[in-house]
Amino acid sequence: MASLDFEQNEFFFWGRPTSTLDWCEENYALLPFIAEFWNTISNLAIVVPCLIGLYNCHRLKLGWHFAVPFLGLLGVGIGSWLFHMTLLWHYQLVDELSMIYASCIFVFGIVDSRYTTGIHGITLASVLSAYAVFVTLYYIYSKNVIFHQTAYGVQVAGIILLSYLKSRKAPSRVRALFYIAVGAYITAFALWNVDNQLCGQLQLLRAYLGIFAPIIELHAWWHIGVGIGSYLYIIFSIVIRLQELNHEVALATIGGLPIIGKYSKSAEKSS
C-alpha cells in the first residue's frame, strides 16, 4: 500500500482523500477525476458478469433468491468503483462492507436447502444478519482494516469449505466451476498481497515499463480475479441449489462466461 501523505498543493477532484487505505497505483495519474484509474475500471470485471447473471435469471424466470447473490456482488463492484475513483472514507465503507454483506448472502446460498427454509432459515438469516451488523458497527467505530480483513477472511474460508463439501457429489462440469472459481480467487489474493508488500518496487518497475505499466497494476488484477471467480461461484451455487430442488440443469455460455442454459423438473425424481 502507498503512503497516505500528500503534498499541501496537490489538487484532488473529489477532495482530499479521507480513506484509511491508499493502494499502490499512483493517484490521479491518468485522469483528473479518477483517483486510481486502473483500480477503478477493473471493477467492470465484477459489474458486467453480474449484469449478465441478472439478465439470465430474468430470462429463465428463476426466483428472486437466485438473483440476490448477483445483486450482492454487483454492490461490491459499484462500491469498489466509487472507492477507488474517490479515495473517500464513506465510499471505502460502501466497498468493504458490501464484501461482508455479499459473503453473508453466499453463505446462505450454499447451505443445504433443508436449513434455509422455515425456522431453520429464519435462524440462519438472523445469525448472518447479526454478524453483518456487528462487523459494520465495530468497523465504523474502530476503522481497523485488519479487523475487516479478518472478518471477511473467516467468511471466505467458510464459503470455500461448505462449497467443497457440496462439490464432491456434483457432476464433473459443475465441480470444475468450483475449482476454477477458487483458483481464480486464490490467484487474485496472491497478487493483492504482492501489490501490498512490494509496492515501492512495483512503482519503480512501472516507471521503467512505460505504456506497458498497467500489466503490473496488481490490485486491478485482484478485481478481475475476484469478479470472475465470484461469478463462477454463484453459477456453481445456483446449479447446486437447483439440483437439490430436483431440477435438471444445463449449462451454456455467453461471451465465454458460463450461464444457466435451461432447467427443468426432473421427471424421475418428481414421480
Buried (B, 14 or more C-beta within 10 A) or exposed (E): BBEEEEEEEEEBEBEEBBBBBBBBBBBBEEEEEBBBBBBBBBBBBBBBBBEBBBBBBEEEEBEEBBBBBBBBBBBBBBBBBBBBBBBBBEBBBBBBBBBBBBBBBBBBBBBEBEEBEEEBBEEBEEEBEEBBEEBBEBBEEEBEBEBBEEBBEEBBEBBBEBBEEBBEEBEEEBBBBBEBBBEBBEBBBBBBEBBBEBBEEBBEEBEEEEEEBBEBBBBBBBBBBBBBBBBBBBBBBBBBBBBEEEBBBEBEEEEEBBBBEEBEEBEEEEE
